[in-house]
């Protein structure tokens, strides 16, 4: 089970941290990813983390960082310099194994999503 939290309304340029609390799957032994879906758009991979390291979409490189707390079995998405185009429902996803492939179809576990709105 994956439970996201932390989404809210923020202004352009703000920072925000999302959390993904996992149960039933160990975050440091598998791959955990963040995806997002804006209204009318396809789901987009944001980034993922595994023991191989981290992978990010070009659209968020340098602004977003994924980290994890192994003791809490939780993964975080730290977002900075937020833009209106970052507005979306953000989903946490997990797959067994450590290959950092950011393809939605490879992930078998999904959270319910948390809404992030960037607007002035």
N, C-alpha and C positions, 0 to 999 in steps of 0.2 A: 504494500500500500504506500502511496506517495501523497503527501499533503502539502500543498503550496500555501504560502502566506506572504503578506507584505505588500501586496498591490494596493495602490491608491492613486488619487489625483495629485499630480505634481506640476510644477511650472517648468518651462523650457530652461535647460541649464542645470536643473537640480540633479541630485543623486538619490538613489533608492536601492535598498537591498531586499531581494526576495529570498525566501527560505523554502527548502524542500525537505521535509522530514520523512525519512524512509523507514519502513518496517517490512520484514520478510525478505529483504535483499540488502546485502552489505555494500555500502557505497564505495569503500576503498578496494573492493575486489571485483567490481563490475564497472560498467560505464553509465554515468548519469548525464543526462542532457537537458538543456532548456530549448523549448520551441516556443514560437509565438504565432498568433493568428489575428490579423486585423480584419475588421468587417469587410466582406466582399473579396478577401484575398486568401490565397492558399497558405497552409501552415508552413512556416519558415523555421529552419534550424538556426538557433542563436549560437550555441556552443555546447561542448561536452567536456567531461573530465573523466580520466581513468588513470590507472597506474602508468600508462604511456605518456601522460601529460594532458594538455588542454588543446582544444581546437575551437576556433571562433569563425563565425561568418564574417566576410569582409565588411559588412555594413555596421558591425559593432566592434571590430578590432580597435584596440586602444581606448575604448570607452567602457567596455564590459569586462568583468573578470569573474570567473567561476572558481570557487574554493570549496573545501569540505572540512567538516569536523568529524573525524572518525569516531571519536568517543560518543558524540551525539547522533551519529549515523545521519547526518544532515548535510545537504549541499546548498550553497549560497550562490546567488547571482547578484554581484555588485554592479550597479549601473550608474554611470556618471555622464555628465554633459548630455542629459536626455533631450531628445528632440520630439516634436509632435508626431513624426513618423514612427517613433518607437511605441506609439499607442497600440495596444493589442492585449489579448488575453495570453498570458504567459503560462506555459505548461512545463511541468517537470516530467521526465520520462527516464526509464531505466531498461537496460538490457544486460543479460549475462555476458561475461567476457570483457576484455579490456581493449578491443579494437575500437578506436575513437572515430567511428563512422557516423556522420551526422545525417542519417537518413531515417525519416520517421518510421518507415516500414520495418526497420530492424529492431525497433523498441517495442517490447511486449507489455510494459507496465507504464501506466499514465496516471497523473494526478487530475484533479478536477479543474485546475486552472485558477489563475488570479488575475484580476483586471488591473492593468496599468494604463492610466490616462495622462498624457502630457499636453497640457493646455494652459494658456495664460488667461 
